[in-house]
Amino acid sequence: MQDSAAPTPAPIPRTFGEYLRAMGPGIVVVLTWLGAGDIVDASVAGAHYGYALMWVLALALLIRWLFVSQIARYQLFNERGESVLEGLRRLHPFFPPFVMFATIALCHGVNVYMYQGLADSCRELVRIFGVPGDGGPVWAWTVGWAIAFWALLARAAFAQIEKIFLGFLLLLSVSLLTATALVRPDPMAILRGTFGFQLPTQQGAFDPTLVAVSLIGAVAGSLANLMYPYLMREKGWITPAHRRVQVYDLALGILVIIVLDLAVWALGAEVLHPRGLTVENTKDLAGLLTQTLGSIGGVLIYLGVFAAVGSSLVGNALGYSYMATHAYLLWRPQAAAGDADYRSHPAYQRMVLFGLFSPLIWILPGSVSFVPLTVTLNAVQVFLLPILAVALWILTANERFIGRKSRNSIWENLGMAAFTLAAILGALGAGQSLLGKLVGK
């Protein structure tokens, strides 16, 4: 089966203003990657290590930029004009079904967390603003937002989705950066933490070097990295001439997420670290900021969480549905029935419905615990990411796949080697954590 019908190529930007107006897929994908867990994780890291390991997070995101940019380069430059997933299928036929089942599982499981965070933030904001009652039932918030997001994805063009994500970005930036500014972080400490490559003295059982490499592996690698080429395609970036705007677009997105993550890290370093405190969830963080800043602290954090999880829910349903449908049609081309375009195939709409509504079974009254699901999904990513890293390195380095003119340079191969190592280290660290959960330690 040939790849889906290509969209009309987008105009090539010529001026700074045109480049700025062309930005979009990078913002959509990085806000999809960001979730409530990232906010908690960054604040916890700041609580444990102060500013000392901020450079690790920035380095991990830069490695992620390199890897995703290489994925994009393959799709723009390979001589067959094929998608990344088609390239993986030529490498081995097991990739389409594997990616299909993995994306279906991840879209279902990850969105459970997102809906829980969305409902909690809405309920807490209602309480803070003095509305009588307990904020309403969780199921009502989740069902209401699921219907709203489905209506959006069922009808909106990608240009409209980009505008909605810019709204999410504005809300996220105002809330998190304002909260950080109010605790008056030390600018020089932030600069030293981001560019000083410090390693703090060991605290507890974990060596800081091990913590650093594990964080790089965990942040840099995710199956969601494969979403970006699909968003590029929606934008109309389908030729080698679009490479420059694509690089700038993804770089801007990564810069945005670095700034937001480091802002939350600074919150942990300023509010939690001096007091020897830590948090386990966004409610704990909001409570501490409320004690420090007054009610505005809780409002800012919950607005940030709302924007983070709302954008992730929409982005996951969109990106994973594209990936799963495309993988299905590559695995079972007879199912195309004359329509090889994953964007218009009926399976895409069914996948959107599944991604948005199936997670509700874990949240509605009487549902069971989703802890076993969480462990299973983490295991999927643990074993998938190193395999994908090696496979995509082969695609971009071997002229048989990408062509002689476009194959990796020495520096690009070194970069892919760094990402592959990060994926392996992240998998080993996550595997040890999973083993501990399974044996009850």
NUDOLUM-746380 format. One line per field, with one value per residue (C-alpha): residue number from 1; residue in three letters; z, y negated, x negated. Coordinates in Angstrom, 1 decimal. Layout:
<sepas>
pos	(NUM_...)
code	(ala_...)
Z	(Z_...)
Y	(Y_...)
X	(X_...)
</sepas>
This chain:
<sepas>
pos	(1_2_3_4_5_6_7_8_9_10_11_12_13_14_15_16_17_18_19_20_21_22_23_24_25_26_27_28_29_30_31_32_33_34_35_36_37_38_39_40_41_42_43_44_45_46_47_48_49_50_51_52_53_54_55_56_57_58_59_60_61_62_63_64_65_66_67_68_69_70_71_72_73_74_75_76_77_78_79_80_81_82_83_84_85_86_87_88_89_90_91_92_93_94_95_96_97_98_99_100_101_102_103_104_105_106_107_108_109_110_111_112_113_114_115_116_117_118_119_120_121_122_123_124_125_126_127_128_129_130_131_132_133_134_135_136_137_138_139_140_141_142_143_144_145_146_147_148_149_150_151_152_153_154_155_156_157_158_159_160_161_162_163_164_165_166_167_168_169_170_171_172_173_174_175_176_177_178_179_180_181_182_183_184_185_186_187_188_189_190_191_192_193_194_195_196_197_198_199_200_201_202_203_204_205_206_207_208_209_210_211_212_213_214_215_216_217_218_219_220_221_222_223_224_225_226_227_228_229_230_231_232_233_234_235_236_237_238_239_240_241_242_243_244_245_246_247_248_249_250_251_252_253_254_255_256_257_258_259_260_261_262_263_264_265_266_267_268_269_270_271_272_273_274_275_276_277_278_279_280_281_282_283_284_285_286_287_288_289_290_291_292_293_294_295_296_297_298_299_300_301_302_303_304_305_306_307_308_309_310_311_312_313_314_315_316_317_318_319_320_321_322_323_324_325_326_327_328_329_330_331_332_333_334_335_336_337_338_339_340_341_342_343_344_345_346_347_348_349_350_351_352_353_354_355_356_357_358_359_360_361_362_363_364_365_366_367_368_369_370_371_372_373_374_375_376_377_378_379_380_381_382_383_384_385_386_387_388_389_390_391_392_393_394_395_396_397_398_399_400_401_402_403_404_405_406_407_408_409_410_411_412_413_414_415_416_417_418_419_420_421_422_423_424_425_426_427_428_429_430_431_432_433_434_435_436_437_438_439_440_441)
code	(met_gln_asp_ser_ala_ala_pro_thr_pro_ala_pro_ile_pro_arg_thr_phe_gly_glu_tyr_leu_arg_ala_met_gly_pro_gly_ile_val_val_val_leu_thr_trp_leu_gly_ala_gly_asp_ile_val_asp_ala_ser_val_ala_gly_ala_his_tyr_gly_tyr_ala_leu_met_trp_val_leu_ala_leu_ala_leu_leu_ile_arg_trp_leu_phe_val_ser_gln_ile_ala_arg_tyr_gln_leu_phe_asn_glu_arg_gly_glu_ser_val_leu_glu_gly_leu_arg_arg_leu_his_pro_phe_phe_pro_pro_phe_val_met_phe_ala_thr_ile_ala_leu_cys_his_gly_val_asn_val_tyr_met_tyr_gln_gly_leu_ala_asp_ser_cys_arg_glu_leu_val_arg_ile_phe_gly_val_pro_gly_asp_gly_gly_pro_val_trp_ala_trp_thr_val_gly_trp_ala_ile_ala_phe_trp_ala_leu_leu_ala_arg_ala_ala_phe_ala_gln_ile_glu_lys_ile_phe_leu_gly_phe_leu_leu_leu_leu_ser_val_ser_leu_leu_thr_ala_thr_ala_leu_val_arg_pro_asp_pro_met_ala_ile_leu_arg_gly_thr_phe_gly_phe_gln_leu_pro_thr_gln_gln_gly_ala_phe_asp_pro_thr_leu_val_ala_val_ser_leu_ile_gly_ala_val_ala_gly_ser_leu_ala_asn_leu_met_tyr_pro_tyr_leu_met_arg_glu_lys_gly_trp_ile_thr_pro_ala_his_arg_arg_val_gln_val_tyr_asp_leu_ala_leu_gly_ile_leu_val_ile_ile_val_leu_asp_leu_ala_val_trp_ala_leu_gly_ala_glu_val_leu_his_pro_arg_gly_leu_thr_val_glu_asn_thr_lys_asp_leu_ala_gly_leu_leu_thr_gln_thr_leu_gly_ser_ile_gly_gly_val_leu_ile_tyr_leu_gly_val_phe_ala_ala_val_gly_ser_ser_leu_val_gly_asn_ala_leu_gly_tyr_ser_tyr_met_ala_thr_his_ala_tyr_leu_leu_trp_arg_pro_gln_ala_ala_ala_gly_asp_ala_asp_tyr_arg_ser_his_pro_ala_tyr_gln_arg_met_val_leu_phe_gly_leu_phe_ser_pro_leu_ile_trp_ile_leu_pro_gly_ser_val_ser_phe_val_pro_leu_thr_val_thr_leu_asn_ala_val_gln_val_phe_leu_leu_pro_ile_leu_ala_val_ala_leu_trp_ile_leu_thr_ala_asn_glu_arg_phe_ile_gly_arg_lys_ser_arg_asn_ser_ile_trp_glu_asn_leu_gly_met_ala_ala_phe_thr_leu_ala_ala_ile_leu_gly_ala_leu_gly_ala_gly_gln_ser_leu_leu_gly_lys_leu_val_gly_lys)
Z	(0.0_-0.9_1.9_2.5_-0.1_0.5_1.5_-0.5_0.3_2.6_1.3_2.2_4.7_3.5_6.2_10.0_10.3_7.9_9.9_13.1_11.7_10.4_13.8_15.2_15.2_17.7_20.2_19.7_20.3_23.3_25.1_24.3_26.0_29.0_31.8_35.4_36.3_34.7_36.9_40.0_38.9_38.2_41.5_43.3_41.6_42.7_46.3_46.4_44.6_44.6_41.4_41.0_38.4_36.2_33.4_33.2_32.3_29.7_28.2_28.2_26.2_23.8_23.2_22.5_20.1_18.2_18.0_16.9_14.4_12.9_12.6_10.8_8.5_7.4_6.4_4.5_2.7_2.1_-1.7_-1.7_-0.1_2.5_6.1_9.1_9.9_6.3_6.7_9.9_8.1_5.4_8.2_9.7_9.2_13.0_13.5_12.2_14.4_17.4_17.1_16.6_19.8_21.8_20.8_21.5_25.0_25.7_24.6_26.8_29.9_29.8_29.4_32.6_34.5_32.4_33.1_36.8_36.8_34.7_37.0_40.2_38.8_37.8_41.2_43.2_41.1_41.7_45.5_45.6_43.9_46.6_44.6_47.1_47.3_46.9_43.3_41.6_40.9_39.1_36.5_35.5_34.8_32.9_30.8_30.0_28.8_26.9_24.9_24.3_23.1_20.8_19.3_18.7_17.1_15.0_13.3_13.7_11.0_12.2_11.9_14.5_16.8_16.6_17.8_20.7_21.7_21.6_24.1_26.3_26.0_27.1_30.1_31.0_30.7_32.6_35.5_35.9_35.2_37.5_40.3_39.9_39.8_43.0_45.0_43.8_42.5_42.4_38.7_39.2_40.8_37.9_35.4_37.4_37.6_33.9_32.5_35.4_35.0_38.8_40.5_44.2_46.9_47.4_49.5_50.5_48.5_45.0_43.4_41.7_38.5_38.3_38.9_36.1_33.5_34.5_34.1_30.7_29.6_31.0_29.6_26.2_25.2_24.5_21.8_21.6_19.7_16.6_16.7_15.3_11.6_11.6_12.7_10.1_7.5_8.6_8.3_4.8_5.5_3.1_1.0_1.7_1.3_4.6_6.6_7.9_9.1_10.7_12.6_13.9_14.8_16.9_18.4_19.6_21.0_23.0_24.2_25.5_27.4_28.8_30.2_31.7_33.3_34.7_36.1_38.0_39.1_40.5_42.5_44.1_44.7_46.4_48.3_49.1_49.2_52.0_54.1_53.4_52.0_49.0_47.3_45.8_43.7_42.4_45.4_47.8_45.6_45.4_49.2_49.9_47.5_49.0_52.4_50.9_48.5_49.6_47.6_44.4_44.7_44.4_41.6_39.5_40.0_39.2_36.1_35.0_35.6_33.7_30.7_30.8_31.1_28.7_25.9_26.6_26.3_23.0_21.6_22.7_21.1_17.9_17.5_18.8_16.6_13.5_14.5_15.3_12.2_9.9_11.5_11.1_7.4_6.8_8.7_7.0_3.7_2.6_5.3_3.3_1.0_-1.5_1.1_2.1_3.8_7.6_8.2_6.5_7.2_9.5_11.8_12.7_14.1_16.0_17.5_18.6_20.4_22.0_23.2_24.7_26.2_27.1_30.0_31.7_32.8_35.4_36.7_36.8_40.1_41.0_38.7_39.7_40.4_37.3_39.0_37.1_33.8_34.7_35.4_32.1_30.0_31.6_30.7_27.0_26.8_28.7_26.1_23.0_23.2_22.8_19.8_18.2_18.8_17.1_14.2_13.5_13.7_11.0_8.8_9.0_8.7_6.0_2.4_1.4_3.4_3.3_0.3_-0.1_-0.1_3.0_5.3_8.7_9.0_11.6_14.1_13.5_14.1_17.3_18.3_17.5_19.5_22.5_22.2_21.9_25.0_26.8_25.8_27.1_30.4_30.8_30.1_32.6_35.3_34.6_34.5_38.0_39.2_37.6_39.1_42.5_42.1_40.9_43.9_46.3_47.3)
Y	(0.0_-3.5_-6.1_-8.3_-11.0_-13.9_-17.2_-20.4_-21.7_-24.7_-27.9_-28.3_-31.2_-34.0_-36.6_-36.6_-37.4_-34.5_-32.1_-33.2_-32.8_-29.3_-28.0_-25.5_-21.7_-22.1_-23.9_-21.3_-18.3_-19.7_-20.6_-17.1_-15.7_-18.0_-16.8_-17.2_-14.6_-16.7_-19.6_-17.5_-15.8_-19.1_-20.5_-17.3_-17.5_-21.1_-20.1_-17.4_-19.0_-22.8_-24.3_-21.9_-19.5_-21.9_-21.4_-17.7_-18.5_-21.1_-18.6_-15.8_-18.0_-19.1_-15.4_-14.9_-17.8_-16.1_-12.8_-14.1_-16.4_-13.4_-11.6_-14.7_-14.8_-11.2_-12.0_-15.1_-13.8_-10.0_-9.4_-7.3_-10.1_-7.7_-8.2_-7.2_-4.4_-3.1_-3.2_-1.2_1.3_1.8_2.4_5.1_5.9_6.2_2.4_1.3_3.8_3.1_-0.6_-0.3_1.8_-0.3_-3.6_-2.3_-1.2_-4.4_-6.7_-4.8_-4.6_-8.0_-9.8_-8.3_-10.4_-13.4_-13.2_-12.8_-15.9_-17.8_-17.0_-17.8_-21.2_-22.2_-21.1_-22.9_-26.1_-26.1_-25.7_-28.5_-30.9_-30.2_-28.3_-26.4_-22.6_-20.3_-21.3_-18.7_-15.0_-13.9_-12.0_-15.1_-17.0_-14.2_-13.3_-17.0_-17.6_-14.3_-15.5_-18.9_-17.5_-15.0_-17.8_-19.8_-16.9_-15.7_-19.1_-21.3_-21.7_-21.6_-25.4_-25.7_-23.2_-25.2_-28.3_-26.4_-25.2_-28.7_-29.5_-26.6_-27.9_-31.4_-30.1_-27.8_-30.4_-33.1_-30.7_-29.0_-32.0_-34.2_-31.7_-31.4_-35.2_-35.6_-33.3_-35.5_-32.9_-33.7_-34.4_-33.7_-30.3_-29.5_-30.3_-28.2_-25.3_-25.4_-26.0_-25.0_-21.2_-20.8_-17.4_-17.8_-15.6_-12.3_-12.4_-9.1_-5.9_-7.4_-8.6_-12.0_-10.7_-7.8_-10.2_-12.5_-9.7_-8.2_-11.6_-12.1_-8.7_-9.2_-12.7_-12.2_-9.1_-8.4_-6.8_-10.3_-11.4_-9.8_-12.2_-15.1_-13.9_-13.5_-17.1_-18.3_-16.5_-18.3_-21.6_-20.8_-20.4_-17.6_-18.6_-19.1_-22.8_-22.8_-21.6_-25.0_-26.0_-22.6_-22.9_-26.4_-25.2_-22.3_-24.3_-26.9_-24.2_-22.7_-26.1_-26.7_-23.4_-24.0_-27.4_-26.1_-23.0_-25.1_-27.6_-24.8_-23.4_-26.9_-26.7_-23.5_-24.9_-28.1_-26.8_-23.2_-22.7_-25.2_-23.6_-20.0_-19.3_-17.4_-16.7_-13.7_-15.4_-18.8_-19.2_-19.1_-21.6_-23.9_-23.7_-24.7_-27.6_-28.7_-28.8_-30.8_-33.1_-33.1_-31.9_-33.2_-30.4_-27.6_-29.4_-29.7_-26.1_-24.7_-26.9_-25.5_-22.0_-22.5_-23.9_-21.1_-18.2_-19.7_-20.2_-16.6_-15.1_-16.8_-16.1_-12.5_-11.8_-13.5_-12.3_-8.7_-8.3_-9.3_-6.9_-4.0_-4.4_-4.7_-1.7_0.3_-0.5_0.4_3.6_4.5_2.7_4.6_2.6_-0.6_0.3_-2.3_-4.9_-4.8_-8.2_-7.6_-11.1_-10.4_-6.6_-5.6_-3.9_-7.4_-8.6_-5.4_-5.8_-9.4_-8.1_-5.3_-7.6_-10.2_-8.0_-4.6_-6.1_-7.1_-3.5_-3.9_-7.2_-6.7_-5.6_-2.0_-1.7_0.5_-0.6_-1.3_-0.6_2.7_0.8_-1.8_0.8_2.6_-0.6_-1.6_1.8_1.2_-2.0_-0.5_2.2_0.2_-2.9_-1.4_0.7_-2.4_-4.4_-1.8_-1.4_-5.1_-5.4_-2.8_-4.6_-7.9_-6.5_-3.9_-5.2_-2.2_-3.8_-7.6_-7.9_-8.7_-12.5_-12.7_-10.1_-11.1_-13.1_-12.0_-14.5_-13.3_-9.8_-10.8_-12.5_-9.4_-7.3_-9.7_-9.3_-5.6_-5.4_-7.7_-5.4_-2.3_-4.0_-5.3_-1.8_-0.2_-2.7_-2.4_1.4_1.4_-0.7_1.5_4.6_3.0_2.4_5.9_7.5_5.0_3.1)
X	(0.0_-1.3_-1.4_1.6_2.4_0.0_1.4_0.7_-2.8_-2.8_-4.4_-8.1_-8.6_-10.9_-10.8_-11.0_-7.3_-6.4_-8.6_-6.9_-3.5_-4.4_-5.3_-2.8_-3.5_-6.4_-4.1_-1.4_-3.8_-5.7_-2.4_-1.2_-4.4_-3.9_-1.5_-0.7_-3.3_-6.0_-5.0_-5.2_-8.5_-10.2_-9.2_-10.3_-13.7_-14.1_-13.1_-15.8_-18.7_-18.0_-19.3_-22.2_-20.8_-18.8_-21.3_-20.3_-16.7_-17.8_-20.3_-17.7_-15.3_-18.0_-18.7_-15.0_-15.1_-18.0_-16.2_-12.8_-14.5_-16.2_-12.8_-11.5_-14.6_-14.0_-10.4_-11.4_-14.5_-14.2_-14.2_-11.0_-8.9_-7.7_-6.7_-8.8_-6.5_-6.8_-10.5_-10.2_-8.0_-10.7_-13.2_-11.0_-7.2_-6.7_-6.9_-3.4_-1.4_-3.7_-3.3_0.5_1.0_-1.4_0.2_3.7_2.6_0.7_3.5_5.9_3.6_1.9_5.2_6.5_3.9_4.8_8.5_7.9_5.6_8.2_11.0_9.0_7.8_11.4_12.8_10.1_10.5_14.2_13.6_11.0_13.4_16.0_18.6_20.8_20.3_17.4_16.5_18.8_18.3_15.2_17.2_19.2_16.0_14.4_17.4_18.0_14.5_14.4_17.4_16.0_12.6_14.4_16.4_13.2_11.2_14.2_14.6_11.6_8.9_5.3_5.0_7.8_6.1_2.9_4.8_6.3_2.8_1.5_4.3_3.1_-0.4_0.6_2.4_-0.4_-3.1_-1.2_-0.3_-3.7_-6.0_-3.9_-4.1_-7.8_-8.3_-6.3_-8.7_-11.6_-14.1_-17.8_-18.6_-22.3_-21.5_-19.3_-22.1_-24.6_-22.1_-21.3_-24.9_-27.2_-27.0_-27.1_-26.7_-25.5_-26.8_-24.9_-21.8_-20.2_-20.7_-20.9_-24.1_-23.6_-25.3_-22.9_-20.0_-21.3_-21.6_-18.2_-16.5_-18.1_-16.8_-13.3_-12.8_-14.4_-12.6_-8.9_-6.8_-5.1_-8.3_-6.8_-3.8_-5.7_-6.0_-2.2_-1.7_-4.3_-2.2_0.9_-0.9_-2.0_-5.7_-6.4_-9.4_-13.1_-12.6_-10.5_-13.5_-14.6_-11.1_-10.7_-14.0_-13.1_-9.6_-10.8_-13.6_-11.0_-8.8_-11.7_-12.8_-9.3_-9.2_-12.7_-11.6_-8.4_-10.0_-12.8_-10.3_-8.6_-12.0_-12.7_-9.5_-10.7_-14.2_-12.8_-9.8_-10.5_-14.3_-15.0_-12.3_-13.4_-10.0_-8.8_-5.4_-3.7_-1.0_0.2_2.6_-0.5_-2.3_0.7_1.2_-2.4_-2.2_1.0_-0.7_-3.6_-1.8_1.8_4.7_3.1_0.5_3.1_5.0_1.8_0.8_4.2_4.5_1.1_2.2_5.5_3.5_0.9_3.4_6.0_3.4_2.1_5.5_6.2_2.7_2.7_6.1_5.0_1.4_1.9_5.0_3.0_0.3_2.5_4.7_1.7_0.0_3.2_3.4_-0.2_0.2_3.5_3.6_6.7_8.6_8.0_10.9_9.7_9.0_5.4_5.4_5.3_6.7_10.0_10.3_13.2_10.7_9.3_12.6_13.1_9.6_10.3_13.5_11.6_8.8_11.1_13.8_12.3_10.2_13.4_14.0_11.2_12.7_16.4_18.0_17.3_14.2_11.3_7.7_5.6_2.3_1.8_2.5_-0.2_-2.8_-2.0_-2.2_-5.5_-6.8_-5.8_-7.8_-10.8_-11.3_-10.1_-12.3_-15.7_-14.4_-13.0_-16.2_-18.3_-15.8_-15.6_-19.4_-19.6_-17.0_-18.9_-22.4_-21.9_-21.8_-19.6_-16.8_-17.3_-19.6_-23.3_-23.0_-20.9_-22.4_-23.7_-26.9_-29.5_-28.0_-24.5_-25.6_-27.2_-24.0_-21.9_-24.4_-23.9_-20.1_-20.3_-22.5_-20.0_-17.1_-19.0_-19.9_-16.4_-15.0_-17.4_-16.4_-12.7_-13.0_-14.5_-11.7_-9.1_-10.8_-10.6_-6.9_-6.2_-8.0_-6.5_-9.6)
</sepas>
